[in-house]
Amino acid sequence: MKRADDLASRIETIFAKLPGETLPRFQFVTGPGEVIVHETEKKGYARIACRFGEGVRAIQWSITAGDLRPIGSEKNADGAVLLVRPDGALEAHVMECKQTIDSSTWKKALSQLEWTVIKLLAIAGALHERVERVVLYTAFRSNALAPDESADASLFELPLGVEDSLASKREFPMRTSADETEVDLPGWASPFLLVKVRKDEHGHASVDLRVLV
């Protein structure tokens, strides 16, 4: 864990130089372990246990409005985690929780996910580190765009919900497994992996944060 320990020390040193109102909170967790992503709003309550394996270290960030102001947007996802792989490389795993997915909430979720990815990349850049992989997650209870999705996950199809009017009408089919697909965002070089997490009636769920090995 020497590499992760060095990274932890540098994060603490660099962020100590920032004004308090721009400083997101963070914690380190050594695998095997888990971090919890919470959405405390009553209507869309969520508690998602995000597990990761041996040799992986998680840096969980709590980015709220007012943090990292130079980035320029106060849109933030519910969960933001940098994972340090056993080989020392970094991955960004970002989650947004919604009660129901429809065209409006999906558009908002994508914006929150994208801005949080940008902020994690900025944090890594400040450390002179490169993020090798980005994974997006959406946790939800129901999908209004595909009413049968709860019964048959293979029916999950969502419009991209981006600003471009043509792109926002597109739908993407399943490309990998019943719980994974890809999403294209304008301006990015390649699609992002999107993992769908289904909450139970209490708003609870769990998911494995899998890194490349």
Secondary structure as the mmCIF struct_conf table of DSSP 4:
data_model
#
loop_
_struct_conf.conf_type_id
_struct_conf.id
_struct_conf.beg_label_comp_id
_struct_conf.beg_label_asym_id
_struct_conf.beg_label_seq_id
_struct_conf.end_label_comp_id
_struct_conf.end_label_asym_id
_struct_conf.end_label_seq_id
HELX_RH_AL_P HELX_RH_AL_P1 LYS A 2 PHE A 15
TURN_TY1_P TURN_TY1_P1 ALA A 16 LYS A 17
BEND BEND1 LEU A 18 LEU A 18
HELX_RH_3T_P HELX_RH_3T_P1 GLY A 20 THR A 22
STRN STRN1 ARG A 25 THR A 30
BEND BEND2 GLY A 31 PRO A 32
STRN STRN2 GLY A 33 GLU A 39
HELX_RH_3T_P HELX_RH_3T_P2 LYS A 42 GLY A 44
STRN STRN3 ALA A 46 PHE A 52
TURN_TY1_P TURN_TY1_P2 GLU A 54 GLY A 55
STRN STRN4 ARG A 57 SER A 62
TURN_TY1_P TURN_TY1_P3 ALA A 65 LEU A 68
HELX_RH_3T_P HELX_RH_3T_P3 ARG A 69 ILE A 71
BEND BEND3 ASP A 78 ASP A 78
STRN STRN5 GLY A 79 VAL A 84
TURN_TY1_P TURN_TY1_P4 PRO A 86 ASP A 87
BEND BEND4 GLY A 88 GLY A 88
STRN STRN6 LEU A 90 CYS A 97
BEND BEND5 GLN A 99 GLN A 99
STRN STRN7 THR A 100 ILE A 101
HELX_RH_AL_P HELX_RH_AL_P2 SER A 103 ALA A 126
TURN_TY1_P TURN_TY1_P5 LEU A 127 HIS A 128
STRN STRN8 VAL A 131 PHE A 140
BEND BEND6 ARG A 141 ARG A 141
STRN STRN9 SER A 142 ASN A 143
TURN_TY1_P TURN_TY1_P6 ALA A 144 LEU A 145
BEND BEND7 ALA A 146 ALA A 146
TURN_TY1_P TURN_TY1_P7 PRO A 147 ALA A 151
HELX_RH_3T_P HELX_RH_3T_P4 ALA A 153 LEU A 155
STRN STRN10 PRO A 159 PRO A 159
BEND BEND8 GLU A 163 ASP A 164
TURN_TY1_P TURN_TY1_P8 SER A 165 LEU A 166
HELX_RH_3T_P HELX_RH_3T_P5 ALA A 167 LYS A 169
STRN STRN11 GLU A 171 GLU A 171
BEND BEND9 THR A 176 SER A 177
TURN_TY1_P TURN_TY1_P9 ALA A 178 ASP A 179
STRN STRN12 GLU A 180 VAL A 183
TURN_TY1_P TURN_TY1_P10 PRO A 186 GLY A 187
BEND BEND10 ALA A 189 SER A 190
HELX_LH_PP_P HELX_LH_PP_P1 PRO A 191 PRO A 191
STRN STRN13 PHE A 192 ARG A 198
TURN_TY1_P TURN_TY1_P11 GLU A 201 HIS A 202
BEND BEND11 GLY A 203 GLY A 203
STRN STRN14 HIS A 204 ASP A 208
HELX_LH_PP_P HELX_LH_PP_P2 ARG A 210 LEU A 212
#
